[in-house]
C-alpha cells in the first residue's frame, strides 16, 4: 500500500488537532484504522499472504493498546473516536 504524505496529512487533519500533530492518540488510531482496512481488503483477495496477515495482527494490537490508553486517560475522547471511525465496542 502506498500511503502518501498527503493522505497522512488528511487523516491527521481530520482526526488529530492539526495536520502536523502526528503524535495524538486519535490521529494514530485513525491512521492504524486506515491501514487495517486496506490490509483486510488485501487479505480477502490474497489469502496466503502470511506477512500481510502478521502485519494486520500487529496493527490491530497497536490500535487496541492506543484505544485502551485513551479509555483510561479520557473516556470522552475515546467515545468520540470510536463513534467517528465506526469501531464497535
N, C-alpha and C positions, 0 to 999 in steps of 0.2 A: 504494500500500500504506500502510495506516495502522499504523505501528509505535508502539504506545502506550508510555508510560514504564514501565508495569507489565511489559510484555513485555521491554523492555530490561533492567529490573532482574532479572527472572527469568533472562535469558541471562547477565548478568554475575555473578549469584549462583551459577549452576550452573558456569560455566566460568572465572570470574575468582576473585580472592581474596575479594571481597565484592561486595555489590550496588552499593556506592558506588565501587568500583575500576574505573573505565571506561577506564583507560589501559593495563591489562595487555594483552600481545600475545594471550594466549589468549582473553580476552573480546572483543577486537576481531575476531579471526579467527572466533569463533563468531557474532558479530553479522553480519559480512560473509557468512558461510555461510547464515545465515537469510535475508538479503536476496537472495542469489544464487538460492537455491531458490525463493523467491517469484517473482522475475523470470523464471526458467526456466519455471515453470508459466504465467506470464502470456504469455510469448512463444510457447508451444505453441498457445495459442488465438488470439493476435493476431500473426500472422507479419509484418505490415507496420509494426509499431510500432518505427520506427528509433531513436527517442530512448530507449526502454527497452533496445534492443539495445546502444546505446552505453553506457548506464549499466551494463549487465551486464558488458561488456568492461572497463570501468574498475574495477568492483568485483573482478573476478577478478584483475586486475593488482595491486590493492592487497593482496588476500589473499595472492597469491603472494609479494609483497615482504615481508609480515609473516612468512610461513612460512619464507622464505629467511633472514630475520634471526634467527628463533627457532632454526633449524637451526644457524646459525653460533654463536649465543651459548650455547644449552643444548640438546643433542641429546635428552636425556631428556624435557624439556618438549615438544619438537617431536613426538617419537614418541607421547607421551601425547595431545596434541591431535588428531593425525592419527587415532589409534585411536578416540578419543572421538567425533569428528564423522564417522567413517566416510569420510574422504577417502583416496583412493588415492595411493600413491607408494611 
